[in-house]
Amino acid sequence: MSNTIETPPSSPENSPASSEYEHQPVPSSARKGASKFWGMYAGEHAAGTEFMIGPLFLLAGVSLQNVFFGLFLGNLMAVLSWRFVCAPIATQARFTLYHHLEKIAGKWLVLIYNLANGLLFCFLAGAMITVSATAVGIPFDMTMPTIDDFYPNSVTFVVIVAAIGLLIAIVASLGYDTVAKFANVASPWMVLVFLACGIVAYKQLGASSWEELKLFWGESIVFAQDGSSESTMGFWGVFLFGWFCNAAMHVGMADLSVFRFAKKSFAGWATSAGMYIGHYMAWIAAAFMLAAQIKLSQDANPVPGPMANNVVGLAGIICVIVAGWTTANPTIYRAGLAFQAMAQTVFPNVSRFWATFTAGIIATAAGAFPAFAWQLLGFVGLYGTILAPIGGVIFFDWYFRRGGDAVAFQASKPVSSFNVGVFHARLIPVVPSFYLIVYQGYTAVNFVLPCWLITGLLYLAFSKKPEAA
């Protein structure tokens, strides 16, 4: 990325030492073609979460046809959300999510949002550090965490998590270029390993037809559920999960911070590499791996390292390690931007490097608790419900209050340091939804779209149209 910044050199954040453009529109000299985004999204989404989420569908008793068709359509909606909701605003406004939101909501409300955003991203990255640790621990004969473990189960596990987390924190702290280069190098090989895992696991199941495959799948569910075959997700549940498992990134606008570097919104189609390679092929491959493990070893514990080792050996172990990294790297990068924006509300000279490194340390601490990895189906729905509604504010503000006027928006200043309208618009739908999810056991992913729409509409109702420049 170019270090030439097209802004006055008097401001510290706009100095030549900064190349991430946290407080200014990304200049044309630093913008990237769509090809730069395909590898990042393929690597990020054909990554650590896939080893966890795929098997969780089997454990939840989801039918095979609902997995195939629900995910196909849900992933399509996710790609369309990135391409037509997030990317167009990102490539016009050219700001990070946090600086963009500050212009709408004011710095103190953004501080609260950034804290929640950064912490939730850290917990997700921590789950991916856990995933990598299950592979690194194999040569050390580490006692693997089980799906029932909440706390660390051995000193060896904690040491391995700490070592992996430190490395990931350093890579993410070096900036977007480093994160993108890492993904572009790793993703092609990982995709092939995921495909190999799925093919080998399918052969291990010994199915010669679709009907026989459904039979083996059903038997795996019965074994995993100790003789039951109860399904907690139907077609629409799988469809909504496929669509909204990354809601914070697309309709929630977190990826404004990524696509601000794109030359055109066409780069939004790059997310299809992540969705159909990662959230389709890789999820299904990982689910087959657990089904094969159940058939061959009568073991329903979905620990990624041993599962991959059982299927393709050393290549599988390496793939799990690198897969965890390629998810954790950009996630920690996003969390670092959130923490930097939060800290600069009080301390203007806080650097992105140290904010990102702090996010990496928090993620590493979270990675020592295996429960974050085992509860991914519920967790990603919950963080989408909490974070995505702010994207509704940005969307409705951009199109219905400002008419998509990028020049006026870039020159605008917040009308207040704490926008009460944004605060109430988000609080009204999210608080009751949080109660129903956490205390009444409702499925989290069902609340994402209603909260997003209600928040955006309430924001319009509570806000005045900005004055003409």
Secondary structure, DSSP 8 states (H G I E B T S, - for coil): -----SS-TTSGGGSTT--S-TTS---GGG-B-THHHHHHHHHHHSSHHHHHHHHHHHHTT--HHHHHHHHHHHHHHHHHHIIIIIHHHHHHH---HHHHHHHHH-HHHHHHHHHHHHHHHHHHHHHHHHHHHHHHTTTTT-----TT--S---HHHHHHHHHHHHHHHHHHHT-HHHHHHHHHHHHHHHHHHHHHHHHHHHHHHT--SHHHHHHHHHHHHHHHTTT----S--HHHHHHHHHHTTTTTTTT-TTHHHHTTBSSGGGGGGHHHIIIIIIIIIHHHHHHHHHHHHHHH------HHHHHHHHHTHHHHHHHHHHHHHHHHHHHHHHHHHHHHHHTTT-TT--HHHHHHHHHHHHHHHHT-THHHHTHHHHHHHHHHHHTHHHHHHHHIIIIISTT-HHHHHH---S-SS-HHHHHHHHHHHHHHHHHHHHH---GGGGHHHHHHHHHHHHHHH-------
